[in-house]
């Protein structure tokens, strides 16, 4: 198995809130002590941390389920339960977290050391001490803690680099990276020597430029052919592309064909074809290179493309100073690295009072996690608890929703596993 993993699926669940306590004060010579049930503790949160010492999502191949600690239940003497421990999940810088169901971005962990709360733990339930009133001095019920849901996330590692080196396999991208930076990528004279993105840093005019060598693309890469589909995601953040072309045609292809095909794959994947490019004509030390450069220049002119062209030789280390100066100049004007904007948050899903009325034949069913929590809160052997239950249904708008759905006096209403007669 490769040590480089850049996309995984995991499940996460924040901690449930602890239940409120149903308790009455007990003391010698005191026959009827008041309610003193404590509140439940809050469930632990799920947090993500952008760790700059991580470079792969490999760890998640072996551990895919993450659950924060539940809050403890409340107890007598108004003692609040202990809060659950938060769970911190470390991911490489550049990891984008998406909701599996919709694909919406939950968070973009693109800042080293950044910590984000993704799922909040459930609130603790109230103890019966909170339900005492002048007319209800012995409430015989308490609220359960808020239960949290399991969420499935897709983690995608998108390399953070200023410049991405793209091109067909074996055109010299890895060699160029090794020449201009201190990176030591694997280099070989065969296709797909590079199996993972490699990063290198070059300092130019007092500023660092991060370069990423992206594994070679081939025809059909955007549809999944070769390795290109797996690694095109690493081009998404780059501000500038070095489009590396073998102008000597040492692989038996024309430079113009290489250029058109790679641009086609970039366009098929998204809007990458619109990304600023510098054409890097490599292998200028080989025969027929000059003819290949002239052919490519004419081809770009015919297409009306005004990309900067630099002729280099990675083998002889020639032509790179002018290339890097041009890259530094363009990066000064280009917008910052792409940040994926958060599109969904899960806090709203924990709000109480959410429900839906569904008609199932002659039965009206009220569904929703809030309904389950409400039923758990009620002591159906206690008249005061039942009265509180009815008032809550009215306050949440359940009675009005049933009426709008067509429910009439005496018809059956189901909530969780309980059935009731509808009463106006």
JOTA-V962370 format. One record per residue. SS is DSSP state (helix for helix, strand for strand, loop for the rest). D_FIRST is the distance of its C-alpha to the first C-alpha in whole Angstrom. Layout:
ss: <SS,SS>
d_first: <D_FIRST,D_FIRST>
This chain:
ss: <loop,loop,loop,loop,loop,loop,strand,strand,strand,strand,strand,strand,strand,loop,loop,loop,loop,loop,loop,loop,loop,loop,loop,strand,loop,loop,strand,loop,loop,strand,loop,loop,loop,loop,strand,loop,loop,loop,loop,loop,loop,loop,loop,loop,loop,strand,strand,strand,strand,strand,strand,loop,loop,loop,loop,loop,loop,helix,helix,helix,helix,loop,loop,loop,strand,strand,strand,loop,loop,loop,loop,loop,loop,loop,strand,loop,loop,loop,strand,loop,loop,loop,loop,loop,loop,loop,strand,strand,strand,strand,strand,strand,loop,loop,strand,strand,strand,strand,strand,loop,loop,loop,loop,loop,strand,strand,strand,strand,strand,loop,loop,loop,loop,loop,strand,strand,strand,strand,strand,loop,loop,loop,loop,loop,loop,loop,loop,helix,helix,helix,helix,loop,loop,loop,loop,loop,loop,loop,loop,loop,loop,loop,loop,loop,loop,loop,loop,loop,loop,strand,strand,strand,strand,strand,strand,strand,strand,loop,loop,loop,loop,loop,strand,strand,strand,strand,loop,strand,loop,loop,loop,loop,helix,helix,helix,helix,helix,helix,helix,helix,loop,loop,loop,loop,loop,loop,loop,loop,loop,loop,loop,loop,loop,loop,loop,loop,loop,strand,strand,strand,strand,strand,strand,strand,loop,loop,strand,strand,strand,strand,strand,strand,strand,loop,loop,loop,strand,loop,loop,loop,helix,helix,helix,loop,loop,loop,loop,helix,helix,helix,helix,helix,helix,helix,helix,loop,loop,loop,loop,strand,strand,strand,strand,strand,strand,strand,loop,loop,loop,loop,loop,loop,loop,loop,helix,helix,helix,helix,helix,helix,helix,helix,helix,helix,helix,helix,helix,helix,helix,loop,loop,helix,helix,helix,loop,loop,strand,strand,strand,strand,strand,strand,loop,loop,loop,loop,loop,loop,helix,helix,helix,helix,helix,helix,helix,helix,helix,helix,helix,helix,helix,helix,helix,loop,loop,loop,loop,strand,strand,strand,strand,loop,strand,loop,loop,loop,loop,strand,loop,helix,helix,helix,helix,helix,helix,helix,helix,helix,helix,helix,helix,helix,helix,loop,loop,loop,loop,loop,loop,loop,loop,loop,loop,loop,loop,loop,loop,helix,helix,helix,loop,loop,loop,loop,loop,strand,strand,strand,strand,strand,loop,loop,strand,strand,strand,strand,strand,loop,helix,helix,helix,helix,helix,helix,helix,helix,helix,loop,loop,loop,loop,loop,helix,helix,helix,helix,helix,helix,helix,helix,helix,helix,helix,helix,helix,helix,loop,helix,helix,helix,helix,helix,helix,helix,helix,loop,loop,loop,loop,loop,loop,strand,strand,strand,strand,loop,loop,strand,strand,strand,strand,loop,loop,loop>
d_first: <0,4,6,9,9,13,14,14,17,19,22,25,28,31,33,36,40,42,45,48,51,54,56,60,61,63,66,68,72,70,70,68,65,64,60,58,54,52,49,45,43,40,37,34,32,29,28,26,26,24,23,23,21,18,16,13,13,10,12,13,10,12,16,17,21,23,27,29,32,35,39,41,44,48,50,54,56,54,51,48,45,42,40,36,34,32,28,26,23,21,20,19,22,22,21,23,23,25,26,24,28,29,27,29,28,29,28,27,26,26,29,27,29,30,30,30,32,30,31,35,35,38,42,44,46,50,52,55,57,56,58,62,64,68,69,65,65,63,60,59,55,52,49,46,43,41,38,35,33,29,27,24,23,20,19,18,18,20,21,24,26,29,28,26,25,25,25,24,22,23,26,26,24,22,25,27,25,26,29,30,28,27,23,22,19,17,20,21,23,21,19,16,16,15,12,13,16,18,21,24,28,31,35,37,41,40,37,33,31,28,26,23,21,20,17,20,21,23,25,24,22,23,23,19,20,17,15,18,18,15,17,20,20,20,24,25,26,28,31,32,30,30,30,29,31,31,35,36,34,32,30,33,33,35,35,36,34,31,33,34,30,28,31,31,27,28,31,29,26,29,32,30,32,35,33,35,34,35,35,33,35,33,33,37,38,37,40,41,39,42,43,40,40,44,42,40,43,45,42,42,45,46,43,45,42,43,40,40,39,38,38,36,34,31,32,35,35,38,38,36,39,40,37,36,40,39,36,38,41,39,37,40,41,38,37,35,31,30,30,29,32,32,33,33,34,34,37,40,38,39,43,45,48,45,46,47,49,49,51,51,54,57,54,53,50,49,45,43,41,44,46,44,45,48,49,47,50,53,55,57,59,61,63,62,58,59,61,59,56,59,59,55,55,58,57,53,55,54,57,58,55,56,59,58,56,59,59,63,65,64,61,58,55,52,49,46,48,51,54,57,60,60,63,64>
